[in-house]
């Protein structure tokens, strides 16, 4: 929820009962679930069996080949079980074919389980959303009624306190407090009003107070809530370009290894070595990249799921990937880098005036000033001088409100006039009262302006007392966050409507790399196009209609949920919390997705190498052997595995077991650290490359010790 929303909720008192009720619903939807929550694991196990359907498996070429291999070995075992010989010759017993068959089927099921668990986590979140979706009757402004499902774009409906908003739309009349906890997970209500950048409302949310008139912007059956449910469930998730490219690579590798395995048959015949179809299929499964093939889909689904858990709705998987590739972030100053409101930080008295006297006069002139700046002046005077009470000499004070014409505010009492406002406005007012501004006033006004602050002059009657230094407060920790982004290779650009001097000062204090001052919608769009022309990927946030062109142009456009319908339609992500700093988290999630995919791909290919050393020596250990001696290829048996049968079985068992062991990592994601690309590559190669070589050697050897002893028994 934005600072403005928090401020505005004090003026409209919400009904506490609906708030508490929806808070319970939202907390249930957003509670952290264990990766192996039985409510998710049980249906995922059932779904993993259903996904054995060849029409489903064909979408994953690697696992489809494993499933076809499992079918062939099943047929081979059945032939042996009924007294026939194994396909292709060889003397492997029926129990060997049966065991290989079981583990091949388990390999496919474990791969399906990874995808089903990722989808199940999304379905668990969507279930509560679907539960709160109900058919409502919309009250039309012309006096009629219509079912919410029949509303079309352009319809105008009236929603009063206690009623549910029937569809997505824009407030065109009125102001109301709205409970959006069912969508955002936040129980505190927000303000929606006609005009401005907080006019968009979502179907299914509830009006808590007052009355609004809403123009429907959704198409029939295409509400924001419906889209959210579909995306969270993964039903509308499409493979991203990188995912498709990696899938093509894995399919090509699978095809190449199929040719390699087929070519081994004539080689075996030439070497007088018998190779059964079961052994060749086991070799093929060990050669192809089954680990990443099994986890690839789950990694992509989990990436979108991690964004949803941060209350960010990615409208496409491409947007999630693009966020990980972004190298330039455009960040609004107000509300993102700064707190959004200027605060008083210093009292600067003129000659002959004490700082406490200036503070007292500034506070008195701000007592009726309800702006954040005015309240900060009152607070600063209390903190520095403990000024809490004022004596108006028994007279009732007359407060003078701020106006755009005078650019001043103040208070009159007992013949005394106090004024606070822009420096030149105060100087002109002093002149009309018969006084004159001291030369020190101009120098202080100029100095504060150069430093990026905002000066307010304070005067009593015909005398200037001094200046209040107002400053944009940079959010705590922002400089460290920008240092992290810089370490990630991301350039940050602050966008502000301030003048260049003010923008430069705040940019320096915040630690951003560059800034765009006096920004207009046209200049934002031009800046994005310039950066993209240089080959950079751009991410930005926005909430207004004037941000829509830039959001549409940016590679990652994050629209605020509180923003206008135009902004939400232009972006490819929606931040349900309307928190501008969420953009930094989105980039981190995107990078985590890419790193997880790369790390597990590295691990998969590396552990395939270890499996080669397990199966190939076992297949040809006795080739060209003389008498009882081992053949020359036996020297490749660096793991010293027991027998050919135990070696093949150990490799296939390890190949299957490694998939469920890596499911938690694929769903949680590899931990991302803000280090340089070179250091990141070195780290991943060390952990997942070297680890991918060592773990299979250890795992296959341990499994072989068990299997060999069982066979020996």
C-alpha positions in Angstrom: 0.0 0.0 0.0 1.3 3.4 -1.0 2.0 6.2 1.6 -0.9 8.1 0.0 -3.2 5.2 0.7 -2.1 5.0 4.3 -2.7 8.7 4.7 -6.1 8.7 3.1 -7.5 5.8 5.1 -7.6 8.1 8.2 -10.4 10.1 6.6 -12.7 7.3 5.8 -13.5 4.9 8.6 -13.8 1.3 7.4 -16.2 -1.3 8.8 -13.9 -3.4 11.0 -15.8 -6.7 10.7 -15.3 -7.1 6.9 -11.7 -6.1 7.4 -11.1 -8.8 10.0 -12.9 -11.4 7.9 -10.9 -10.7 4.8 -7.7 -10.4 6.7 -8.2 -14.0 7.8 -8.8 -15.1 4.2 -5.7 -13.3 2.9 -3.4 -14.6 5.6 -4.6 -18.1 4.8 -3.9 -17.5 1.1 -0.4 -16.1 1.7 0.7 -18.4 4.5 4.0 -20.1 3.8 3.6 -23.7 2.7 6.2 -26.4 3.1 7.6 -27.7 -0.1 6.3 -31.2 0.8 3.0 -30.1 2.3 0.8 -33.2 2.2 -2.1 -31.1 0.7 0.2 -30.4 -2.3 2.2 -33.6 -2.4 -0.8 -36.0 -2.4 -2.5 -34.6 -5.5 0.9 -34.1 -7.1 1.6 -37.8 -6.8 -1.7 -38.6 -8.5 -1.1 -36.1 -11.2 2.5 -37.4 -11.8 0.9 -40.8 -12.8 -1.7 -39.1 -15.0 1.0 -37.2 -16.8 2.4 -40.5 -18.1 -0.1 -40.0 -21.0 2.2 -39.9 -24.1 0.2 -36.9 -25.4 1.5 -35.0 -22.3 5.1 -36.5 -22.4 5.7 -35.7 -26.0 5.9 -32.0 -25.0 9.2 -32.9 -23.2 11.3 -34.8 -25.7 13.9 -36.0 -23.2 11.4 -37.6 -20.9 9.3 -38.9 -23.8 12.4 -40.8 -24.9 12.7 -42.2 -21.4 9.1 -43.3 -21.4 9.4 -45.0 -24.8 12.5 -46.8 -23.4 10.5 -47.9 -20.4 7.8 -49.3 -22.7 10.4 -51.2 -24.7 12.0 -52.7 -21.5 8.6 -53.6 -20.2 7.9 -55.6 -23.3 11.4 -57.2 -23.1 10.7 -58.2 -19.5 7.3 -59.6 -20.3 8.8 -61.7 -23.1 11.4 -63.0 -20.7 8.8 -63.6 -18.0 6.9 -65.9 -20.4 9.9 -67.9 -21.3 11.3 -66.0 -24.3 14.8 -64.6 -24.8 15.7 -61.0 -24.2 15.5 -58.7 -27.2 18.7 -58.4 -29.2 20.3 -61.3 -27.5 22.3 -61.1 -24.3 22.0 -63.2 -21.2 20.6 -60.7 -18.7 18.1 -62.4 -16.5 14.4 -61.4 -16.3 14.9 -59.8 -12.9 17.5 -57.4 -14.4 15.1 -56.3 -17.1 12.4 -55.9 -14.5 14.5 -53.8 -12.2 15.7 -51.5 -15.1 12.1 -51.1 -16.2 10.9 -50.1 -12.8 13.5 -47.4 -12.4 12.9 -46.1 -15.9 9.2 -45.7 -15.1 10.2 -44.0 -11.8 12.4 -41.6 -13.6 9.5 -40.4 -15.7 7.2 -40.3 -12.7 9.7 -38.3 -10.6 10.0 -35.8 -13.5 6.2 -35.5 -13.6 6.2 -35.1 -9.8 8.5 -32.0 -10.1 6.2 -30.3 -12.5 3.0 -31.4 -10.7 4.4 -30.0 -7.4 5.2 -26.7 -9.0 1.7 -26.5 -10.5 0.2 -27.6 -7.2 1.7 -24.7 -5.3 0.0 -22.4 -7.7 -3.3 -24.2 -7.5 -3.2 -23.9 -3.7 -3.0 -20.1 -4.0 -5.7 -20.0 -6.8 -8.1 -22.1 -4.7 -8.8 -19.3 -2.3 -9.1 -16.8 -5.1 -11.7 -19.0 -6.8 -13.5 -19.4 -3.5 -14.0 -15.7 -3.1 -15.2 -15.3 -6.7 -19.0 -15.3 -6.7 -21.8 -14.2 -9.0 -23.0 -10.7 -8.1 -25.7 -8.5 -9.5 -24.5 -5.2 -10.8 -26.7 -2.1 -10.2 -26.6 0.0 -13.4 -26.5 3.7 -13.2 -29.7 3.9 -15.3 -31.6 2.1 -12.7 -31.5 -1.5 -14.1 -29.7 -4.6 -12.9 -27.5 -7.1 -14.7 -25.5 -10.2 -13.7 -21.8 -9.4 -13.3 -20.9 -12.1 -15.8 -22.8 -10.2 -18.5 -21.1 -6.9 -18.0 -19.3 -5.5 -21.0 -16.8 -2.8 -21.6 -18.4 0.6 -21.3 -21.2 -0.4 -18.8 -21.6 2.0 -15.9 -22.5 0.6 -12.5 -23.1 2.0 -9.0 -21.5 0.4 -6.0 -22.3 1.5 -2.4 -20.9 0.6 1.0 -21.0 -3.1 1.8 -21.3 -4.1 -1.8 -18.9 -6.1 -4.0 -17.5 -4.4 -7.1 -18.9 -6.5 -9.9 -16.1 -6.1 -12.5 -12.8 -4.4 -13.3 -13.2 -0.8 -14.1 -12.4 2.8 -13.5 -14.0 5.1 -10.9 -15.6 8.0 -12.8 -17.5 9.5 -9.9 -17.1 9.6 -6.1 -14.6 8.4 -3.6 -14.7 5.3 -1.4 -12.7 3.0 0.9 -12.2 -0.4 -0.7 -11.1 -3.7 0.8 -8.7 -5.4 -1.6 -7.4 -8.0 0.8 -8.7 -10.8 -1.3 -6.4 -9.7 -4.1 -3.4 -8.2 -2.4 -3.4 -10.1 0.9 -3.3 -6.7 2.8 -6.2 -6.2 5.2 -6.0 -2.4 5.4 -8.4 -0.7 3.1 -7.3 1.7 0.3 -8.9 4.8 -1.2 -10.2 4.8 -4.8 -11.5 8.0 -6.3 -12.4 9.5 -9.6 -9.6 11.1 -11.6 -5.9 10.8 -10.9 -3.9 7.7 -10.6 -5.9 5.8 -8.0 -9.1 5.3 -10.0 -8.7 1.6 -11.1 -10.8 -1.0 -9.2 -10.8 -4.8 -9.4 -13.8 -7.0 -9.6 -14.4 -9.1 -6.5 -13.1 -6.4 -4.1 -15.5 -4.8 -1.6 -16.5 -1.1 -1.0 -16.4 -0.4 2.7 -17.7 3.2 2.8 -19.4 5.8 0.7 -20.5 5.4 -3.0 -18.7 5.2 -6.3 -19.7 5.0 -9.9 -17.6 2.6 -12.0 -17.2 2.3 -15.7 -16.5 -1.3 -16.6 -13.3 -1.9 -18.6 -13.2 -5.7 -18.8 -14.5 -8.0 -21.5 -17.0 -10.7 -20.6 -15.3 -13.6 -18.7 -11.9 -11.8 -18.7 -11.7 -10.1 -15.3 -8.4 -9.4 -13.6 -9.3 -12.0 -11.0 -9.9 -14.6 -13.7 -6.6 -13.8 -15.3 -4.9 -14.0 -12.0 -6.3 -17.4 -11.2 -5.3 -18.7 -14.6 -1.8 -17.4 -14.3 -1.3 -18.5 -10.7 -2.4 -22.1 -11.6 0.0 -22.1 -14.5 -2.7 -22.9 -17.0 -1.8 -19.9 -19.2 2.0 -20.3 -18.8 3.7 -20.5 -22.1 7.3 -21.5 -22.5 9.7 -18.6 -22.8 12.1 -18.1 -25.7 15.1 -19.2 -23.5 13.1 -22.2 -22.3 12.3 -23.2 -25.9 15.9 -22.7 -27.0 17.1 -24.9 -24.1 14.4 -27.5 -24.9 15.6 -27.6 -28.6 19.2 -28.1 -27.4 18.2 -30.9 -25.1 16.2 -32.6 -27.9 19.2 -32.3 -30.2 21.5 -33.9 -27.6 19.0 -36.7 -27.1 18.8 -37.3 -30.9 22.6 -37.4 -31.1 23.0 -39.9 -28.3 20.3 -42.0 -29.9 22.4 -42.3 -33.0 25.5 -43.1 -30.8 23.6 -45.9 -29.0 22.3 -47.4 -32.2 25.8 -47.4 -33.6 27.0 -49.5 -30.7 25.1 -52.5 -31.9 27.3 -53.3 -34.9 30.3 -52.5 -32.8 29.2 -55.0 -30.2 28.6 -57.7 -32.9 32.1 -57.0 -34.4 33.6 -57.4 -30.9 31.6 -60.6 -30.2 29.9 -58.8 -27.3 26.2 -59.4 -26.6 24.1 -56.3 -25.9 20.5 -56.6 -25.0 18.0 -53.9 -25.8 17.5 -53.3 -22.1 21.2 -52.5 -21.7 21.3 -50.2 -24.7 18.2 -48.3 -23.4 19.8 -48.0 -20.0 22.9 -46.5 -21.7 20.8 -44.1 -23.6 18.9 -42.9 -20.5 22.3 -42.4 -18.8 23.7 -40.4 -21.7 20.8 -38.0 -22.3 20.4 -34.9 -20.0 17.4 -36.4 -18.0 18.0 -34.3 -14.9 17.5 -30.9 -16.4 14.9 -32.3 -18.8 12.9 -33.4 -15.8 13.2 -30.2 -13.9 13.1 -27.6 -16.6 9.3 -27.0 -16.6 9.2 -26.9 -12.8 11.9 -24.2 -12.6 9.9 -22.0 -14.9 6.6 -22.5 -13.0 8.4 -21.9 -9.7 9.8 -18.6 -10.9 6.4 -17.2 -11.5 5.2 -18.7 -8.2 8.0 -16.8 -6.3 6.8 -13.6 -7.9 3.1 -14.3 -6.9 4.3 -14.9 -3.3 5.7 -11.3 -3.4 2.3 -10.1 -4.7 3.5 -9.5 -8.2 1.5 -10.9 -11.1 3.6 -11.6 -14.1 1.4 -11.6 -17.2 3.9 -13.8 -19.1 6.9 -16.1 -18.4 8.8 -13.9 -20.9 8.5 -11.0 -18.5 10.0 -13.0 -15.6 13.0 -14.0 -17.8 13.4 -10.4 -19.1 13.5 -9.1 -15.5 16.5 -11.4 -14.9 18.3 -10.0 -18.0 17.6 -6.3 -17.3 20.6 -4.1 -17.0 18.9 -0.7 -16.6 16.3 0.2 -14.0 14.3 3.4 -14.3 13.1 4.4 -10.8 10.8 7.3 -9.8 12.3 9.5 -7.1 9.2 10.2 -5.1 8.0 7.2 -3.1 10.7 4.9 -4.5 14.1 6.4 -3.7 12.8 9.1 -1.3 10.0 8.8 1.3 7.7 10.8 -0.9 7.3 13.8 1.4 9.8 16.6 2.1 10.7 16.9 5.8 12.1 19.8 7.9 15.7 19.1 8.8 17.1 22.5 10.0 16.2 25.9 11.2 18.5 28.6 9.8 18.0 32.0 11.7 18.8 35.4 10.2 21.3 37.7 12.1 19.9 38.8 15.4 17.4 35.9 15.7 17.9 32.8 17.8 17.3 29.4 16.4 14.7 28.7 19.1 12.8 31.9 18.3 12.7 30.9 14.6 11.6 27.4 15.5 8.7 28.7 17.7 7.5 31.1 15.0 7.8 28.3 12.3 5.8 25.9 14.5 3.1 28.4 15.3 2.6 29.2 11.6 2.4 25.4 10.9 -0.1 24.4 13.5 -3.0 24.5 11.0 -0.9 23.2 8.2 -1.9 19.5 7.6 0.6 18.9 4.8 3.4 16.5 5.5 5.9 19.4 5.3 3.9 21.4 7.9 3.6 18.5 10.3 7.4 17.9 10.0 8.1 21.5 11.0 6.0 21.0 14.2 7.8 17.8 15.0 11.3 19.2 14.4 10.5 22.2 16.8 9.3 19.7 19.5 12.4 17.5 19.1 15.0 20.3 19.1 13.5 22.7 21.7 10.6 20.8 23.3 8.2 23.5 22.1 4.7 22.1 22.8 2.4 25.0 23.9 1.9 28.5 22.6 0.5 31.5 24.3 -1.6 33.6 21.9 -2.0 36.3 24.7 -5.5 35.1 25.4 -6.6 35.9 21.8 -8.2 33.5 19.4 -5.7 32.9 16.5 -6.8 33.3 12.9 -5.0 30.8 10.7 -4.2 31.8 7.2 -4.4 28.8 4.8 -1.9 28.2 2.0 -3.0 29.3 -1.5 -1.4 29.0 -4.9 -1.6 32.8 -5.4 0.1 33.8 -2.1 2.3 30.7 -1.8 2.2 31.4 2.0 0.4 30.3 5.1 0.5 31.5 8.6 -1.4 32.8 11.7 -2.6 36.2 13.0 -3.2 36.9 16.7 -3.2 40.0 18.9 -2.0 42.2 16.1 0.9 39.9 15.3 1.3 38.3 11.8 3.3 35.2 11.2 3.9 34.0 7.7 5.7 31.0 6.2 6.2 30.3 2.6 8.4 30.5 -0.6 11.4 32.9 -0.2 10.4 35.4 -2.9 6.8 35.4 -1.7 7.9 36.2 1.9 10.2 38.9 0.6 7.4 40.6 -1.3 5.1 40.4 1.7 7.7 41.9 3.9 8.1 44.8 1.4 4.3 45.5 1.5 4.5 45.6 5.4 7.2 48.3 5.2 10.2 46.1 5.9 13.0 44.6 3.8 14.6 41.2 3.6 18.2 40.9 4.8 20.8 40.1 2.2 21.6 36.8 4.0 18.1 35.5 3.0 18.9 35.4 -0.7 22.3 33.6 -0.1 20.6 30.9 2.1 17.8 30.4 -0.4 20.3 29.9 -3.2 22.5 27.6 -1.1 19.6 25.3 -0.1 18.5 25.2 -3.8 21.9 24.2 -4.9 22.0 21.4 -2.3 18.7 20.0 -3.6 16.6 21.2 -0.7 13.5 23.3 -0.6 13.7 26.5 1.5 10.7 28.1 3.4 11.2 31.6 4.7 9.5 32.6 8.0 8.6 36.2 8.9 7.0 38.0 11.8 5.3 41.3 10.8 7.9 43.2 8.8 10.9 41.1 9.8 12.3 37.9 8.3 13.2 35.5 11.1 15.0 32.8 9.0 14.6 29.8 6.8 13.4 26.3 7.3 15.4 23.7 5.3 13.0 21.1 3.8 14.7 18.0 2.3 13.7 14.9 0.4 14.6 12.1 2.7 16.3 9.1 0.9 14.9 5.8 2.2 17.1 4.0 4.6 19.2 1.3 2.9 18.7 2.6 -0.6 22.3 3.3 -1.2 23.3 -0.2 -0.2 20.6 -1.6 -2.5 22.0 0.4 -5.4 25.4 -0.9 -4.6 24.1 -4.4 -4.8 22.5 -3.6 -8.2 25.7 -2.2 -9.4 27.5 -5.4 -8.4 24.9 -7.3 -10.4 25.8 -5.2 -13.4 22.6 -3.2 -13.4 22.6 0.6 -14.0 20.1 2.7 -12.1 18.5 5.9 -13.5 16.4 8.1 -11.2 13.5 9.8 -12.9 12.1 13.0 -11.4 10.3 16.2 -12.2 12.7 18.2 -10.1 15.1 20.7 -11.6 18.6 19.5 -12.4 20.3 20.9 -9.3 17.8 19.2 -6.9 17.9 16.0 -8.9 21.7 15.9 -9.0 21.9 16.3 -5.2 19.4 13.5 -4.4 21.0 11.2 -7.0 24.4 11.7 -5.4 23.0 11.0 -1.9 21.0 7.9 -3.0 23.9 6.5 -5.0 22.1 6.0 -8.4 24.2 6.0 -11.5 22.3 8.6 -13.5 19.2 10.7 -13.4 16.6 12.3 -15.7 15.4 15.7 -14.4 12.3 17.6 -15.4 11.0 14.4 -16.7 7.9 14.3 -19.0 6.2 11.3 -20.5 7.8 12.1 -23.8 11.3 12.3 -22.2 10.8 9.0 -20.4 9.8 7.2 -23.6 12.8 8.8 -25.4 15.2 7.7 -22.7 14.0 4.1 -22.9 14.3 4.0 -26.6 17.8 5.4 -26.5 18.9 2.7 -23.9 17.3 -0.1 -25.9 19.0 1.2 -29.1 22.3 0.6 -27.3 21.3 -3.0 -26.7 20.1 -2.7 -23.1 17.0 -4.2 -21.5 15.0 -1.7 -19.5 12.7 -2.2 -16.4 10.5 0.5 -15.0 7.5 1.1 -12.8 4.5 3.4 -13.3 0.9 4.0 -12.2 -0.5 6.8 -14.3 -2.0 7.0 -17.7 1.0 9.2 -18.7 3.3 6.3 -17.8 1.5 3.9 -20.2 3.7 4.6 -23.3 6.9 4.1 -21.3 5.5 0.9 -19.6 4.6 -0.6 -22.9 8.0 0.3 -24.4 10.0 -1.1 -21.5 11.1 -4.7 -21.6 9.7 -5.1 -18.0 6.9 -2.7 -17.2 5.6 -3.0 -13.7 2.3 -1.3 -13.2 1.0 -0.4 -9.8 -2.3 -2.1 -8.9 -3.5 1.3 -7.5 -2.8 2.8 -10.9 -5.0 3.5 -13.9 -6.4 0.8 -16.2 -4.3 2.1 -19.0 -1.1 1.6 -16.9 -2.1 -1.9 -15.9 -2.9 -2.9 -19.5 0.4 -1.4 -20.8 2.7 -3.2 -18.3 3.6 -6.9 -18.4 3.6 -7.2 -14.6 1.2 -5.9 -11.9 2.4 -5.2 -8.4 -0.6 -5.9 -6.2 1.0 -4.0 -3.2 1.7 -0.9 -5.4 5.2 -0.7 -3.9 7.6 1.0 -6.3 10.7 -0.5 -4.7 9.3 -4.0 -5.6 11.0 -3.6 -8.9 14.4 -4.4 -7.3 12.9 -7.6 -5.9 11.4 -8.5 -9.2 14.9 -8.3 -10.9 16.4 -10.5 -8.2 13.6 -13.1 -8.7 14.3 -13.0 -12.4 18.0 -13.5 -12.0 17.4 -16.3 -9.5 15.3 -18.1 -12.2 18.0 -17.8 -14.8 20.7 -18.8 -12.3 18.7 -21.8 -11.1 18.2 -23.0 -14.7 21.8 -22.5 -15.6 23.1 -24.2 -12.4 20.9 -27.3 -12.8 21.8 -27.5 -16.5 25.5 -27.5 -15.5 24.9 -30.1 -12.8 22.9 -32.3 -15.2 25.5 -32.3 -17.9 28.3 -32.8 -15.4 26.7 -35.8 -13.7 26.1 -37.4 -17.1 29.9 -37.6 -17.5 30.1 -39.7 -14.3 27.4 -42.0 -15.5 29.4 -42.7 -18.7 32.2 -44.0 -16.6 29.8 -46.3 -14.8 28.0 -47.9 -17.8 30.4 -47.9 -20.7 33.2 -49.9 -18.9 30.5 -52.3 -17.6 29.1 -52.9 -21.1 32.5 -53.7 -22.6 34.5 -54.9 -19.7 35.0 -58.4 -21.2 35.5 -57.2 -24.8 38.7 -58.7 -26.3 39.4 -60.4 -23.0 41.8 -63.3 -23.0 41.1 -66.2 -20.7 40.1 -65.0 -17.3 41.7 -61.6 -17.8 39.7 -58.5 -18.1 39.6 -56.7 -21.5 41.5 -53.6 -22.2 38.4 -51.4 -21.7 38.2 -52.6 -18.1 40.8 -49.8 -17.3 38.0 -47.3 -17.8 36.2 -48.8 -14.8 37.7 -46.1 -12.5 34.9 -46.6 -9.9 35.8 -50.2 -9.6 32.2 -51.2 -9.8 31.3 -54.8 -9.0 29.7 -56.4 -12.1 28.3 -55.1 -15.3 24.7 -55.7 -14.0 25.3 -53.8 -10.8 27.1 -51.0 -12.6 24.2 -50.4 -15.0 21.6 -50.8 -12.2 23.5 -48.3 -10.0 23.7 -45.7 -12.7 20.0 -46.0 -13.6 18.9 -45.9 -9.9 21.1 -42.8 -9.3 19.7 -41.2 -12.4 16.2 -41.6 -11.1 16.8 -40.7 -7.4 18.7 -37.4 -8.2 15.5 -35.9 -9.7 13.4 -35.9 -6.5 16.4 -34.9 -4.5 16.7 -31.7 -6.7 13.0 -30.8 -6.6 13.4 -28.6 -3.5 16.2 -26.7 -5.2 14.3 -26.2 -8.4 11.2 -24.9 -6.5 13.1 -22.7 -4.0 15.7 -21.6 -6.5 19.4 -21.3 -6.2 20.3 -18.6 -3.8 21.2 -15.4 -5.7 24.1 -13.2 -4.6 24.8 -9.7 -6.0 28.3 -10.5 -7.3 29.8 -9.9 -10.7 29.0 -12.1 -13.7 32.5 -13.6 -13.8 32.5 -14.4 -10.1 29.0 -15.8 -10.4 30.0 -18.1 -13.3 33.1 -19.2 -11.4 30.9 -20.0 -8.3 28.4 -22.0 -10.3 31.0 -24.0 -12.2 32.7 -24.8 -8.9 29.5 -25.8 -7.0 27.3 -27.3 -9.7 29.9 -28.2 -12.3 32.5 -29.8 -10.0 29.7 -31.0 -7.7 27.9 -32.5 -10.7 31.0 -34.6 -11.3 31.7 -35.7 -7.8 28.2 -36.5 -6.5 27.4 -39.1 -9.1 30.8 -40.9 -8.5 30.1 -41.1 -4.8 26.4 -41.9 -5.2 26.8 -44.6 -7.9 29.6 -46.2 -5.9 27.5 -46.3 -2.7 24.5 -47.7 -4.6 26.7 -50.3 -6.4 28.0 -51.5 -3.0 24.4 -52.2 -1.9 23.3 -53.7 -5.3 26.5 -55.8 -5.7 26.1 -57.3 -2.2 22.4 -58.0 -2.9 23.3 -59.7 -6.1 26.1 -61.6 -4.5 23.7 -62.8 -1.8 
